[in-house]
Amino acid sequence: MNAKELAKIFKALSNENRLEIYKEIAKQENIDYEKKCECSISEILSCLKIGAPTISHHLKELSNANLITTKKNGKFLIAQINKNTLEEIRNFIDL
């Protein structure tokens, strides 16, 4: 991972709301690990006091930084932590 990619990741996580959303996705994945390691956006809405349009914007930023992946499941949007990016961040921090 190059410096430009790392800067994009840390910029995305520097926003308090995005950091909370990322943590909530990770938390839901841990709770639902036996299922599919997924987090629906409705679960995020119920936990955080942020409106749906704002969450949508933050999810786009997290996705653009390759921190999460999203997919549609019917009318629902599902988010997952990008495990490869998470591992690369851990490797960088361990330097």
PDB file as gemmi writes it, atoms N, CA and C in Angstrom:
CRYST1    1.000    1.000    1.000  90.00  90.00  90.00 P 1                      
ATOM      1  N   MET A   1       0.855  -1.170   0.000  1.00  0.00           N  
ATOM      2  CA  MET A   1       0.000   0.000   0.000  1.00  0.00           C  
ATOM      3  C   MET A   1       0.901   1.233   0.000  1.00  0.00           C  
ATOM      4  N   ASN A   2       0.610   2.149  -0.917  1.00  0.00           N  
ATOM      5  CA  ASN A   2       1.459   3.331  -1.017  1.00  0.00           C  
ATOM      6  C   ASN A   2       0.960   4.458  -0.113  1.00  0.00           C  
ATOM      7  N   ALA A   3       1.759   5.506  -0.024  1.00  0.00           N  
ATOM      8  CA  ALA A   3       1.457   6.616   0.884  1.00  0.00           C  
ATOM      9  C   ALA A   3       0.153   7.321   0.512  1.00  0.00           C  
ATOM     10  N   LYS A   4      -0.128   7.438  -0.779  1.00  0.00           N  
ATOM     11  CA  LYS A   4      -1.359   8.104  -1.219  1.00  0.00           C  
ATOM     12  C   LYS A   4      -2.595   7.330  -0.754  1.00  0.00           C  
ATOM     13  N   GLU A   5      -2.551   6.013  -0.871  1.00  0.00           N  
ATOM     14  CA  GLU A   5      -3.673   5.176  -0.421  1.00  0.00           C  
ATOM     15  C   GLU A   5      -3.853   5.265   1.091  1.00  0.00           C  
ATOM     16  N   LEU A   6      -2.748   5.228   1.820  1.00  0.00           N  
ATOM     17  CA  LEU A   6      -2.820   5.347   3.281  1.00  0.00           C  
ATOM     18  C   LEU A   6      -3.386   6.699   3.705  1.00  0.00           C  
ATOM     19  N   ALA A   7      -2.969   7.760   3.027  1.00  0.00           N  
ATOM     20  CA  ALA A   7      -3.484   9.090   3.356  1.00  0.00           C  
ATOM     21  C   ALA A   7      -4.993   9.156   3.128  1.00  0.00           C  
ATOM     22  N   LYS A   8      -5.465   8.534   2.059  1.00  0.00           N  
ATOM     23  CA  LYS A   8      -6.904   8.512   1.770  1.00  0.00           C  
ATOM     24  C   LYS A   8      -7.665   7.762   2.861  1.00  0.00           C  
ATOM     25  N   ILE A   9      -7.106   6.664   3.322  1.00  0.00           N  
ATOM     26  CA  ILE A   9      -7.726   5.869   4.389  1.00  0.00           C  
ATOM     27  C   ILE A   9      -7.797   6.669   5.685  1.00  0.00           C  
ATOM     28  N   PHE A  10      -6.673   7.261   6.076  1.00  0.00           N  
ATOM     29  CA  PHE A  10      -6.647   8.006   7.335  1.00  0.00           C  
ATOM     30  C   PHE A  10      -7.499   9.271   7.259  1.00  0.00           C  
ATOM     31  N   LYS A  11      -7.596   9.870   6.076  1.00  0.00           N  
ATOM     32  CA  LYS A  11      -8.478  11.023   5.911  1.00  0.00           C  
ATOM     33  C   LYS A  11      -9.932  10.595   6.106  1.00  0.00           C  
ATOM     34  N   ALA A  12     -10.301   9.456   5.529  1.00  0.00           N  
ATOM     35  CA  ALA A  12     -11.676   8.959   5.685  1.00  0.00           C  
ATOM     36  C   ALA A  12     -11.989   8.683   7.148  1.00  0.00           C  
ATOM     37  N   LEU A  13     -11.041   8.115   7.864  1.00  0.00           N  
ATOM     38  CA  LEU A  13     -11.270   7.771   9.270  1.00  0.00           C  
ATOM     39  C   LEU A  13     -11.113   8.960  10.216  1.00  0.00           C  
ATOM     40  N   SER A  14     -10.617  10.086   9.703  1.00  0.00           N  
ATOM     41  CA  SER A  14     -10.431  11.252  10.573  1.00  0.00           C  
ATOM     42  C   SER A  14     -11.751  11.948  10.897  1.00  0.00           C  
ATOM     43  N   ASN A  15     -12.797  11.637  10.151  1.00  0.00           N  
ATOM     44  CA  ASN A  15     -14.118  12.195  10.444  1.00  0.00           C  
ATOM     45  C   ASN A  15     -14.775  11.361  11.535  1.00  0.00           C  
ATOM     46  N   GLU A  16     -15.235  12.025  12.586  1.00  0.00           N  
ATOM     47  CA  GLU A  16     -15.805  11.325  13.741  1.00  0.00           C  
ATOM     48  C   GLU A  16     -16.992  10.437  13.360  1.00  0.00           C  
ATOM     49  N   ASN A  17     -17.881  10.935  12.511  1.00  0.00           N  
ATOM     50  CA  ASN A  17     -19.040  10.132  12.108  1.00  0.00           C  
ATOM     51  C   ASN A  17     -18.633   8.904  11.305  1.00  0.00           C  
ATOM     52  N   ARG A  18     -17.674   9.076  10.386  1.00  0.00           N  
ATOM     53  CA  ARG A  18     -17.218   7.926   9.592  1.00  0.00           C  
ATOM     54  C   ARG A  18     -16.538   6.893  10.478  1.00  0.00           C  
ATOM     55  N   LEU A  19     -15.769   7.366  11.445  1.00  0.00           N  
ATOM     56  CA  LEU A  19     -15.115   6.437  12.366  1.00  0.00           C  
ATOM     57  C   LEU A  19     -16.158   5.653  13.156  1.00  0.00           C  
ATOM     58  N   GLU A  20     -17.199   6.323  13.619  1.00  0.00           N  
ATOM     59  CA  GLU A  20     -18.278   5.636  14.348  1.00  0.00           C  
ATOM     60  C   GLU A  20     -18.997   4.629  13.451  1.00  0.00           C  
ATOM     61  N   ILE A  21     -19.250   5.003  12.209  1.00  0.00           N  
ATOM     62  CA  ILE A  21     -19.907   4.085  11.270  1.00  0.00           C  
ATOM     63  C   ILE A  21     -19.019   2.873  11.029  1.00  0.00           C  
ATOM     64  N   TYR A  22     -17.727   3.104  10.805  1.00  0.00           N  
ATOM     65  CA  TYR A  22     -16.788   2.000  10.570  1.00  0.00           C  
ATOM     66  C   TYR A  22     -16.752   1.064  11.777  1.00  0.00           C  
ATOM     67  N   LYS A  23     -16.695   1.649  12.974  1.00  0.00           N  
ATOM     68  CA  LYS A  23     -16.688   0.834  14.199  1.00  0.00           C  
ATOM     69  C   LYS A  23     -17.981   0.041  14.333  1.00  0.00           C  
ATOM     70  N   GLU A  24     -19.108   0.643  13.985  1.00  0.00           N  
ATOM     71  CA  GLU A  24     -20.398  -0.043  14.088  1.00  0.00           C  
ATOM     72  C   GLU A  24     -20.474  -1.209  13.103  1.00  0.00           C  
ATOM     73  N   ILE A  25     -19.957  -1.015  11.899  1.00  0.00           N  
ATOM     74  CA  ILE A  25     -19.934  -2.110  10.920  1.00  0.00           C  
ATOM     75  C   ILE A  25     -19.077  -3.250  11.454  1.00  0.00           C  
ATOM     76  N   ALA A  26     -17.903  -2.912  11.994  1.00  0.00           N  
ATOM     77  CA  ALA A  26     -17.021  -3.941  12.554  1.00  0.00           C  
ATOM     78  C   ALA A  26     -17.686  -4.649  13.727  1.00  0.00           C  
ATOM     79  N   LYS A  27     -18.365  -3.888  14.576  1.00  0.00           N  
ATOM     80  CA  LYS A  27     -19.043  -4.475  15.732  1.00  0.00           C  
ATOM     81  C   LYS A  27     -20.147  -5.426  15.286  1.00  0.00           C  
ATOM     82  N   GLN A  28     -20.954  -5.019  14.331  1.00  0.00           N  
ATOM     83  CA  GLN A  28     -22.036  -5.871  13.839  1.00  0.00           C  
ATOM     84  C   GLN A  28     -21.481  -7.128  13.186  1.00  0.00           C  
ATOM     85  N   GLU A  29     -20.347  -6.999  12.499  1.00  0.00           N  
ATOM     86  CA  GLU A  29     -19.727  -8.182  11.903  1.00  0.00           C  
ATOM     87  C   GLU A  29     -19.319  -9.167  12.982  1.00  0.00           C  
ATOM     88  N   ASN A  30     -18.792  -8.671  14.084  1.00  0.00           N  
ATOM     89  CA  ASN A  30     -18.393  -9.558  15.179  1.00  0.00           C  
ATOM     90  C   ASN A  30     -19.594 -10.232  15.814  1.00  0.00           C  
ATOM     91  N   ILE A  31     -20.692  -9.495  15.967  1.00  0.00           N  
ATOM     92  CA  ILE A  31     -21.910 -10.070  16.548  1.00  0.00           C  
ATOM     93  C   ILE A  31     -22.498 -11.123  15.620  1.00  0.00           C  
ATOM     94  N   ASP A  32     -22.540 -10.809  14.326  1.00  0.00           N  
ATOM     95  CA  ASP A  32     -23.177 -11.683  13.342  1.00  0.00           C  
ATOM     96  C   ASP A  32     -22.168 -12.545  12.587  1.00  0.00           C  
ATOM     97  N   TYR A  33     -21.009 -12.789  13.172  1.00  0.00           N  
ATOM     98  CA  TYR A  33     -19.944 -13.490  12.462  1.00  0.00           C  
ATOM     99  C   TYR A  33     -20.381 -14.849  11.937  1.00  0.00           C  
ATOM    100  N   GLU A  34     -21.185 -15.554  12.710  1.00  0.00           N  
ATOM    101  CA  GLU A  34     -21.630 -16.875  12.279  1.00  0.00           C  
ATOM    102  C   GLU A  34     -22.572 -16.792  11.085  1.00  0.00           C  
ATOM    103  N   LYS A  35     -23.196 -15.632  10.884  1.00  0.00           N  
ATOM    104  CA  LYS A  35     -24.096 -15.468   9.743  1.00  0.00           C  
ATOM    105  C   LYS A  35     -23.258 -15.222   8.495  1.00  0.00           C  
ATOM    106  N   LYS A  36     -23.047 -13.948   8.166  1.00  0.00           N  
ATOM    107  CA  LYS A  36     -22.330 -13.626   6.936  1.00  0.00           C  
ATOM    108  C   LYS A  36     -21.343 -12.477   7.092  1.00  0.00           C  
ATOM    109  N   CYS A  37     -21.114 -12.015   8.292  1.00  0.00           N  
ATOM    110  CA  CYS A  37     -20.221 -10.873   8.521  1.00  0.00           C  
ATOM    111  C   CYS A  37     -20.702  -9.643   7.763  1.00  0.00           C  
ATOM    112  N   GLU A  38     -21.976  -9.347   7.872  1.00  0.00           N  
ATOM    113  CA  GLU A  38     -22.556  -8.218   7.169  1.00  0.00           C  
ATOM    114  C   GLU A  38     -23.245  -7.287   8.150  1.00  0.00           C  
ATOM    115  N   CYS A  39     -23.404  -6.059   7.748  1.00  0.00           N  
ATOM    116  CA  CYS A  39     -24.101  -5.064   8.562  1.00  0.00           C  
ATOM    117  C   CYS A  39     -25.042  -4.293   7.648  1.00  0.00           C  
ATOM    118  N   SER A  40     -26.324  -4.300   7.979  1.00  0.00           N  
ATOM    119  CA  SER A  40     -27.258  -3.526   7.163  1.00  0.00           C  
ATOM    120  C   SER A  40     -27.234  -2.075   7.621  1.00  0.00           C  
ATOM    121  N   ILE A  41     -27.528  -1.209   6.692  1.00  0.00           N  
ATOM    122  CA  ILE A  41     -27.505   0.213   6.994  1.00  0.00           C  
ATOM    123  C   ILE A  41     -28.589   0.566   8.008  1.00  0.00           C  
ATOM    124  N   SER A  42     -29.683  -0.179   7.998  1.00  0.00           N  
ATOM    125  CA  SER A  42     -30.732   0.067   8.995  1.00  0.00           C  
ATOM    126  C   SER A  42     -30.209  -0.185  10.408  1.00  0.00           C  
ATOM    127  N   GLU A  43     -29.267  -1.127  10.571  1.00  0.00           N  
ATOM    128  CA  GLU A  43     -28.650  -1.363  11.879  1.00  0.00           C  
ATOM    129  C   GLU A  43     -27.812  -0.159  12.305  1.00  0.00           C  
ATOM    130  N   ILE A  44     -27.127   0.450  11.354  1.00  0.00           N  
ATOM    131  CA  ILE A  44     -26.323   1.638  11.654  1.00  0.00           C  
ATOM    132  C   ILE A  44     -27.238   2.791  12.046  1.00  0.00           C  
ATOM    133  N   LEU A  45     -28.317   2.970  11.289  1.00  0.00           N  
ATOM    134  CA  LEU A  45     -29.267   4.045  11.588  1.00  0.00           C  
ATOM    135  C   LEU A  45     -29.829   3.922  12.994  1.00  0.00           C  
ATOM    136  N   SER A  46     -30.095   2.699  13.420  1.00  0.00           N  
ATOM    137  CA  SER A  46     -30.683   2.507  14.744  1.00  0.00           C  
ATOM    138  C   SER A  46     -29.683   2.774  15.870  1.00  0.00           C  
ATOM    139  N   CYS A  47     -28.398   2.688  15.584  1.00  0.00           N  
ATOM    140  CA  CYS A  47     -27.373   2.866  16.619  1.00  0.00           C  
ATOM    141  C   CYS A  47     -26.828   4.292  16.700  1.00  0.00           C  
ATOM    142  N   LEU A  48     -26.814   4.984  15.587  1.00  0.00           N  
ATOM    143  CA  LEU A  48     -26.209   6.311  15.548  1.00  0.00           C  
ATOM    144  C   LEU A  48     -27.268   7.375  15.312  1.00  0.00           C  
ATOM    145  N   LYS A  49     -27.033   8.537  15.819  1.00  0.00           N  
ATOM    146  CA  LYS A  49     -27.983   9.635  15.647  1.00  0.00           C  
ATOM    147  C   LYS A  49     -27.574  10.493  14.448  1.00  0.00           C  
ATOM    148  N   ILE A  50     -27.561   9.854  13.287  1.00  0.00           N  
ATOM    149  CA  ILE A  50     -27.180  10.502  12.039  1.00  0.00           C  
ATOM    150  C   ILE A  50     -28.269  10.166  11.024  1.00  0.00           C  
ATOM    151  N   GLY A  51     -28.635  11.120  10.195  1.00  0.00           N  
ATOM    152  CA  GLY A  51     -29.662  10.888   9.190  1.00  0.00           C  
ATOM    153  C   GLY A  51     -29.189   9.982   8.068  1.00  0.00           C  
ATOM    154  N   ALA A  52     -30.125   9.374   7.382  1.00  0.00           N  
ATOM    155  CA  ALA A  52     -29.814   8.445   6.295  1.00  0.00           C  
ATOM    156  C   ALA A  52     -28.984   9.085   5.178  1.00  0.00           C  
ATOM    157  N   PRO A  53     -29.295  10.311   4.722  1.00  0.00           N  
ATOM    158  CA  PRO A  53     -28.463  10.907   3.669  1.00  0.00           C  
ATOM    159  C   PRO A  53     -27.013  11.111   4.117  1.00  0.00           C  
ATOM    160  N   THR A  54     -26.828  11.488   5.376  1.00  0.00           N  
ATOM    161  CA  THR A  54     -25.474  11.684   5.903  1.00  0.00           C  
ATOM    162  C   THR A  54     -24.735  10.358   5.981  1.00  0.00           C  
ATOM    163  N   ILE A  55     -25.415   9.324   6.441  1.00  0.00           N  
ATOM    164  CA  ILE A  55     -24.793   7.997   6.493  1.00  0.00           C  
ATOM    165  C   ILE A  55     -24.421   7.539   5.096  1.00  0.00           C  
ATOM    166  N   SER A  56     -25.295   7.767   4.135  1.00  0.00           N  
ATOM    167  CA  SER A  56     -25.019   7.387   2.751  1.00  0.00           C  
ATOM    168  C   SER A  56     -23.750   8.068   2.242  1.00  0.00           C  
ATOM    169  N   HIS A  57     -23.599   9.355   2.540  1.00  0.00           N  
ATOM    170  CA  HIS A  57     -22.391  10.089   2.143  1.00  0.00           C  
ATOM    171  C   HIS A  57     -21.147   9.486   2.793  1.00  0.00           C  
ATOM    172  N   HIS A  58     -21.224   9.213   4.080  1.00  0.00           N  
ATOM    173  CA  HIS A  58     -20.070   8.664   4.787  1.00  0.00           C  
ATOM    174  C   HIS A  58     -19.730   7.260   4.296  1.00  0.00           C  
ATOM    175  N   LEU A  59     -20.733   6.461   3.987  1.00  0.00           N  
ATOM    176  CA  LEU A  59     -20.476   5.124   3.442  1.00  0.00           C  
ATOM    177  C   LEU A  59     -19.750   5.217   2.104  1.00  0.00           C  
ATOM    178  N   LYS A  60     -20.124   6.196   1.296  1.00  0.00           N  
ATOM    179  CA  LYS A  60     -19.451   6.392   0.009  1.00  0.00           C  
ATOM    180  C   LYS A  60     -17.982   6.736   0.228  1.00  0.00           C  
ATOM    181  N   GLU A  61     -17.709   7.602   1.190  1.00  0.00           N  
ATOM    182  CA  GLU A  61     -16.322   7.971   1.490  1.00  0.00           C  
ATOM    183  C   GLU A  61     -15.523   6.772   2.009  1.00  0.00           C  
ATOM    184  N   LEU A  62     -16.128   5.977   2.880  1.00  0.00           N  
ATOM    185  CA  LEU A  62     -15.449   4.776   3.391  1.00  0.00           C  
ATOM    186  C   LEU A  62     -15.206   3.779   2.268  1.00  0.00           C  
ATOM    187  N   SER A  63     -16.162   3.662   1.373  1.00  0.00           N  
ATOM    188  CA  SER A  63     -16.018   2.759   0.234  1.00  0.00           C  
ATOM    189  C   SER A  63     -14.939   3.259  -0.725  1.00  0.00           C  
ATOM    190  N   ASN A  64     -14.905   4.572  -0.987  1.00  0.00           N  
ATOM    191  CA  ASN A  64     -13.880   5.145  -1.868  1.00  0.00           C  
ATOM    192  C   ASN A  64     -12.472   4.947  -1.311  1.00  0.00           C  
ATOM    193  N   ALA A  65     -12.362   4.857  -0.002  1.00  0.00           N  
ATOM    194  CA  ALA A  65     -11.064   4.612   0.641  1.00  0.00           C  
ATOM    195  C   ALA A  65     -10.775   3.116   0.758  1.00  0.00           C  
ATOM    196  N   ASN A  66     -11.638   2.283   0.195  1.00  0.00           N  
ATOM    197  CA  ASN A  66     -11.511   0.818   0.228  1.00  0.00           C  
ATOM    198  C   ASN A  66     -11.558   0.247   1.642  1.00  0.00           C  
ATOM    199  N   LEU A  67     -12.176   0.972   2.564  1.00  0.00           N  
ATOM    200  CA  LEU A  67     -12.309   0.474   3.931  1.00  0.00           C  
ATOM    201  C   LEU A  67     -13.481  -0.484   4.072  1.00  0.00           C  
ATOM    202  N   ILE A  68     -14.513  -0.296   3.248  1.00  0.00           N  
ATOM    203  CA  ILE A  68     -15.686  -1.167   3.286  1.00  0.00           C  
ATOM    204  C   ILE A  68     -16.106  -1.521   1.868  1.00  0.00           C  
ATOM    205  N   THR A  69     -16.914  -2.558   1.773  1.00  0.00           N  
ATOM    206  CA  THR A  69     -17.603  -2.872   0.527  1.00  0.00           C  
ATOM    207  C   THR A  69     -19.091  -2.811   0.824  1.00  0.00           C  
ATOM    208  N   THR A  70     -19.862  -2.440  -0.168  1.00  0.00           N  
ATOM    209  CA  THR A  70     -21.312  -2.390  -0.004  1.00  0.00           C  
ATOM    210  C   THR A  70     -21.967  -3.154  -1.136  1.00  0.00           C  
ATOM    211  N   LYS A  71     -23.144  -3.683  -0.846  1.00  0.00           N  
ATOM    212  CA  LYS A  71     -23.921  -4.363  -1.885  1.00  0.00           C  
ATOM    213  C   LYS A  71     -25.393  -4.219  -1.553  1.00  0.00           C  
ATOM    214  N   LYS A  72     -26.195  -4.270  -2.589  1.00  0.00           N  
ATOM    215  CA  LYS A  72     -27.648  -4.199  -2.418  1.00  0.00           C  
ATOM    216  C   LYS A  72     -28.184  -5.600  -2.183  1.00  0.00           C  
ATOM    217  N   ASN A  73     -29.116  -5.698  -1.249  1.00  0.00           N  
ATOM    218  CA  ASN A  73     -29.836  -6.941  -0.991  1.00  0.00           C  
ATOM    219  C   ASN A  73     -31.312  -6.563  -0.996  1.00  0.00           C  
ATOM    220  N   GLY A  74     -31.921  -6.626  -2.174  1.00  0.00           N  
ATOM    221  CA  GLY A  74     -33.280  -6.126  -2.315  1.00  0.00           C  
ATOM    222  C   GLY A  74     -33.264  -4.619  -2.166  1.00  0.00           C  
ATOM    223  N   LYS A  75     -34.066  -4.093  -1.263  1.00  0.00           N  
ATOM    224  CA  LYS A  75     -34.072  -2.651  -1.030  1.00  0.00           C  
ATOM    225  C   LYS A  75     -33.106  -2.233   0.072  1.00  0.00           C  
ATOM    226  N   PHE A  76     -32.369  -3.181   0.619  1.00  0.00           N  
ATOM    227  CA  PHE A  76     -31.436  -2.901   1.702  1.00  0.00           C  
ATOM    228  C   PHE A  76     -30.008  -2.802   1.183  1.00  0.00           C  
ATOM    229  N   LEU A  77     -29.212  -1.972   1.840  1.00  0.00           N  
ATOM    230  CA  LEU A  77     -27.795  -1.849   1.546  1.00  0.00           C  
ATOM    231  C   LEU A  77     -27.027  -2.533   2.666  1.00  0.00           C  
ATOM    232  N   ILE A  78     -26.113  -3.397   2.286  1.00  0.00           N  
ATOM    233  CA  ILE A  78     -25.312  -4.165   3.240  1.00  0.00           C  
ATOM    234  C   ILE A  78     -23.855  -3.700   3.137  1.00  0.00           C  
ATOM    235  N   ALA A  79     -23.217  -3.483   4.279  1.00  0.00           N  
ATOM    236  CA  ALA A  79     -21.815  -3.063   4.314  1.00  0.00           C  
ATOM    237  C   ALA A  79     -20.973  -4.123   5.005  1.00  0.00           C  
ATOM    238  N   GLN A  80     -19.752  -4.285   4.510  1.00  0.00           N  
ATOM    239  CA  GLN A  80     -18.788  -5.209   5.109  1.00  0.00           C  
ATOM    240  C   GLN A  80     -17.431  -4.523   5.190  1.00  0.00           C  
ATOM    241  N   ILE A  81     -16.681  -4.869   6.213  1.00  0.00           N  
ATOM    242  CA  ILE A  81     -15.306  -4.388   6.335  1.00  0.00           C  
ATOM    243  C   ILE A  81     -14.472  -5.051   5.244  1.00  0.00           C  
ATOM    244  N   ASN A  82     -13.630  -4.266   4.581  1.00  0.00           N  
ATOM    245  CA  ASN A  82     -12.706  -4.822   3.602  1.00  0.00           C  
ATOM    246  C   ASN A  82     -11.518  -5.397   4.382  1.00  0.00           C  
ATOM    247  N   LYS A  83     -11.495  -6.701   4.507  1.00  0.00           N  
ATOM    248  CA  LYS A  83     -10.483  -7.378   5.336  1.00  0.00           C  
ATOM    249  C   LYS A  83      -9.063  -7.161   4.808  1.00  0.00           C  
ATOM    250  N   ASN A  84      -8.901  -7.092   3.485  1.00  0.00           N  
ATOM    251  CA  ASN A  84      -7.567  -6.884   2.920  1.00  0.00           C  
ATOM    252  C   ASN A  84      -7.006  -5.521   3.319  1.00  0.00           C  
ATOM    253  N   THR A  85      -7.835  -4.495   3.220  1.00  0.00           N  
ATOM    254  CA  THR A  85      -7.394  -3.153   3.608  1.00  0.00           C  
ATOM    255  C   THR A  85      -7.095  -3.098   5.102  1.00  0.00           C  
ATOM    256  N   LEU A  86      -7.952  -3.709   5.897  1.00  0.00           N  
ATOM    257  CA  LEU A  86      -7.730  -3.738   7.344  1.00  0.00           C  
ATOM    258  C   LEU A  86      -6.387  -4.394   7.671  1.00  0.00           C  
ATOM    259  N   GLU A  87      -6.077  -5.477   7.006  1.00  0.00           N  
ATOM    260  CA  GLU A  87      -4.804  -6.167   7.242  1.00  0.00           C  
ATOM    261  C   GLU A  87      -3.619  -5.289   6.830  1.00  0.00           C  
ATOM    262  N   GLU A  88      -3.749  -4.577   5.719  1.00  0.00           N  
ATOM    263  CA  GLU A  88      -2.670  -3.687   5.280  1.00  0.00           C  
ATOM    264  C   GLU A  88      -2.467  -2.536   6.270  1.00  0.00           C  
ATOM    265  N   ILE A  89      -3.549  -2.023   6.831  1.00  0.00           N  
ATOM    266  CA  ILE A  89      -3.435  -0.965   7.845  1.00  0.00           C  
ATOM    267  C   ILE A  89      -2.723  -1.509   9.079  1.00  0.00           C  
ATOM    268  N   ARG A  90      -3.097  -2.701   9.498  1.00  0.00           N  
ATOM    269  CA  ARG A  90      -2.435  -3.321  10.659  1.00  0.00           C  
ATOM    270  C   ARG A  90      -0.943  -3.501  10.400  1.00  0.00           C  
ATOM    271  N   ASN A  91      -0.592  -3.951   9.212  1.00  0.00           N  
ATOM    272  CA  ASN A  91       0.821  -4.132   8.864  1.00  0.00           C  
ATOM    273  C   ASN A  91       1.561  -2.799   8.898  1.00  0.00           C  
ATOM    274  N   PHE A  92       0.935  -1.743   8.411  1.00  0.00           N  
ATOM    275  CA  PHE A  92       1.553  -0.424   8.424  1.00  0.00           C  
ATOM    276  C   PHE A  92       1.780   0.053   9.856  1.00  0.00           C  
ATOM    277  N   ILE A  93       0.784  -0.124  10.704  1.00  0.00           N  
ATOM    278  CA  ILE A  93       0.885   0.329  12.096  1.00  0.00           C  
ATOM    279  C   ILE A  93       1.943  -0.464  12.859  1.00  0.00           C  
ATOM    280  N   ASP A  94       2.129  -1.721  12.492  1.00  0.00           N  
ATOM    281  CA  ASP A  94       3.117  -2.565  13.167  1.00  0.00           C  
ATOM    282  C   ASP A  94       4.552  -2.239  12.772  1.00  0.00           C  
ATOM    283  N   LEU A  95       4.753  -1.340  11.808  1.00  0.00           N  
ATOM    284  CA  LEU A  95       6.115  -1.012  11.361  1.00  0.00           C  
ATOM    285  C   LEU A  95       6.975  -0.490  12.478  1.00  0.00           C  
TER     286      LEU A  95                                                      
END                                                                             
